[in-house]
Amino acid sequence: MINRSKINKTKYKGLFITDLDGTLLTDSKTFNKRDLDALQTLRDQGYAIAIATGRSDYSFHTLMASLGMRGSDRGPAIDYVLFSTGAGIINYPAESLLKSLLLSASDVATIVDYLEVSQLDYMVHRAVPDTHQFFYRQHSEQNPDFSRRVDIYSEHATALPESGMLHPQGATEVLCIVPGSKGEEVTNMIVAAFDQFSVIRATSPLDGVSSWIEIFDPRVSKSKGVAWLADSLGIAKENTCAVGNDYNDEDLLHWAEHSYIVRNSPARLQELFEVVASNNEGGVSEVIAHWLG
């Protein structure tokens, strides 16, 4: 689904993109005032601002509501939100859906068959706008992060029977959750099995250790979503700046002209991009100060 009619026709100087959890959000799931002030400065100077998050649109809206900021003038200066790692894009705060991509029913069947044989724990998330609803299958007896996520979304989660999905349907993504020690190994295994899909690894926002391995339509990633948005806004790549903190930000950070990583990111990523202060210490505001020069 693509709807360019809701794209803002404003002529922007550039596009600033920030990750959410672990980057713009502090560890206590709040916003640093310095970061909010810096975002407002960017907007006042004529820049577009986007959040690129692994959260679903439901999760993002729930967060903003919990902070009393959903649709509020007191909220962050945000113009666009790329959710589910770029599978969907909305403008903000109007929340009109601009673009969404999904796996076909046959894609889901192929992926689920493989995960069943591999005895991996997985969740199949429904298509937008019901991305927060999912089917799940847990093979292992010990996967606390997986169990915790099922508990959090218990009213939206449906356990699959032993035979797996009897009637596959289109989905935003299929998500595998594995202990952090197995993250790289399982990611490489899934990438090797599914080069026809987009496979993206992220660190769990719940325990900060487990690996979430997301399988999407091949057109989905933060970088591809941001590239589409920048093109729709008429913003050249050389006028883009991005900041993140985790593996699912890596493709975006390689794509953007100016890229930064906050200090609370994995050591491997700190070797690839310029490091700024942590998410708890105003790292986003530091990036904006660097970019504006």
N, C-alpha and C positions, 0 to 999 in steps of 0.2 A: 504494500500500500504506500503510495506517495502522494502527498498533498502540498504542493509548493505555494498554494494560494495564501496560506497563513504565514509565509515567510515575511519578516519585516523588510520593507523596502528602503530602510535607512541606509545611507552610505557610511559605512564604518571605516575607521582607520586601520583596524586589525581585529583579530579574534584571539581571546585569551581562554584557555581551557584548563580546568583543574579537576583532578579526581576528588572524590568526596571522602570516604572513610580512610582515615590514616593520613589525609592530606589537608583538606579544608576543615574536616571535623577533628576536634581534639579527641583524646582517648576517652574523655567523659561524654562524648557524643554531643558536644556543643560547638559553637563557633567562637573563634578568637576575635575580639573586637578590632584588633589591628588588621586582621585579614578582611573583615567586613568593610572597614573604612577604606582599605586599599582597593577593594573591588568597586566601591562607590566612586572612588577617584578615577578609576579606569573608565567607568560608564560616563562620568561627567566630561571626560576628555574625548569621548566619541568612539570607544571600543565596544565590541560585542563580547559578551561573557557567557561561557557554556560550562556546565558540569558534565563530566563523562564518568558515569558510575556503573559498577556491576550490580547495584541494587535494581530491583524491578520498579516500575512506576508506582506501584502500590506501596512498596517499602519506602521510597523517597517521599511520597505524599504523607505517609504515616509519621515519618521523622519530622517533617516540617510542621505538621499539625501538633505533634507532641511538644515542639518548641514554640508553639503559638505564632508560627510564621507563614503558614500556608495561605497564599493569596493576600498576604499582609504587606503593607508598605514598610514594615519593620524588618522584613526578611532581607536576605542577601541580594545584592544587585546581580541577578541572574536573568539572562535572556532566553537560554535554551538548555534543555536537559537531555542528554543521551543516556538512556537507561538500559539495563540488561546488556551491558558492554557494547552498546551501539545497535542492538536489535530493534530499538525504538527510539524515536526522537520527538520531543514535544517543545513548543514554545512555552515561556513561563513569564508571568504567572497564569496566563490564560489557559494553559494545559491542553491546547489543541494538538492532536496527533498529526505530525508532519510526515513520518515515515515509519514503517515497521516491516520486518522480515521474519520469516518463519521456516522451520523444517517441514517438509511435506510428510504426509502419513507414511509413505514408503521409506523416506529417510529415517523416520522414527523407528519403524519396524526393523530396519537394518541395524541401527545403533543398539536398540534394546536386545536384539538377538545376540549381538556380540558381547554386551555387558552381562547378559545372563550366563553365557558360556564361560566368561571370565570371572564370574562370581563376584562382581563389583557392586557396591551399593550405589543406587542412582535414583534420581528424581526427574520426571518428565513434566516440564512446565507448560501449561496451556498457552495458546496464542494470545497476543495482545487483544483486548485489554484485561484478560484474566490471567496474566502472567504469574500472579502470586498463588494460583491454584495449581496443584501438582499431584501426580501419581508417584508412588515411591515403592522401591523394593530393597529390602535390607537382607543381605546374605550373611554378613559377618555378625558375630555376637558382640564384638567389642569395637564400636565406632561411635564414641561419645558425641563427637561433633555432629555427625549425621542424626543421631537420636535427638540431640538438643534442637536441631533445626526443625525436625518433625514435630517436636513438642511445641515450639514457638508458633508454628503455623498449623496446629492440629485441626483447627476448624476449616482449613483450606486443603488439607492433605488427605489423600485416599490411598490406602495400601493396596498393592496389586496382589492377585492370587499367585500361587506357586507357578502357574503356567506363564506368568508375565502378562503383557498387554494383549488381550484377546482381540481388541478392535483398535488398532493404532489410529491416531489422528494427528493433524498438524500440531506443531509445538514451537514455542519460542526457543527452547533449548532443552538439552538433556544434561543434567548435572551429576557428576560423580564426586563423592567426598571420600578422601582417603587420609590416613595419618600422614603427618608432614614428612616422616622419614621415607615414605613411599611415593611422595609427590612427583619427583622428577622421573622415577622409573615408570610409574603408571602413565604419566603424561606422554613420555616418549613412546610407550607401547600404543596408546590410543592414537597419537599422531601418525605412527607408522601404519596403523590399521585403517585410518580414515583421512587420507590426504585429500579427499573430495569435500571435506568439511573444514570449518574453522574451529580449531581446538585451542582453548585459552586457559592457562593456569593462573589461579589467584590464591593468595593466602586467606584462610578463613577469617571473616570479620568477627566470628563468634569466639574462637579460642586463640586466634592469632598464630596458630601452629599448623593445623591441618591444611591440606591442599584441596581446593575446589577446582575440578577440571570440567570446564564447560564446553559443550559441543553445540555449535551453531551452524546455520546456513553459511556457506563459504563467503558470502558478502558481508558478514558481520565481524566487526572489530571496532575498537575505539578509533583507530586511525582512519578506517574507511568511512565511519560515520561522520567524523569531523571533517574529512576531505569533502564529503557530500555537502555538509552544512556550509563550509567555507565557499565552495563553488556556488551554492544557492544564494549566498549573501554577496557574492562578487568580491570576496576577499582573497588576495593572492597568498600563496603558501609562505612567502617571505615575510608576511605580516602576521604570522601566527606564533603563539607562545604557549607552552604546556608545562604543567607540573604534576607529578604523581608520586607514588610511593611503593608500587608493587609490580609483580610480573605482568599483570593484565594491563598495565600502563605502558609497557616497554615499546610496543609497536607504535603507539601514539607519540611517545617521546622521540623515537627515531624519525617519525614523520615530520613533526613540527620544526620550524626553522630555529626556534629558541626553546631549549628543553632543560628542565631542572628536576632534581629528585630531592625529597626531604630526607633529613638525616635518619629518620626512623625506618628507612627502607632496607631491604636485604643488601648485604655487602657487595654482591655481584653487580647490582644495579648502580651502586655508588661509584663503581669503577668506570661506568659507561657515560654518566651524565654529571653535570655540575651540581654539587651538593649545597643545599641551603639549610636553614634551621628546621627543626622538627615540626610536626603538626601541632605540638603543644606550645611552640615558641614563635609562632607567626611566620612559618616558612613561606606561605603564600604571599604575604605582604612583602617579604624580602625579594621574592621573584619579581613581583610587580615593580618594585623600586629599581631592580637591575634592568628590567626590560624598558622602562620609561627613561632610564638613564639620568 
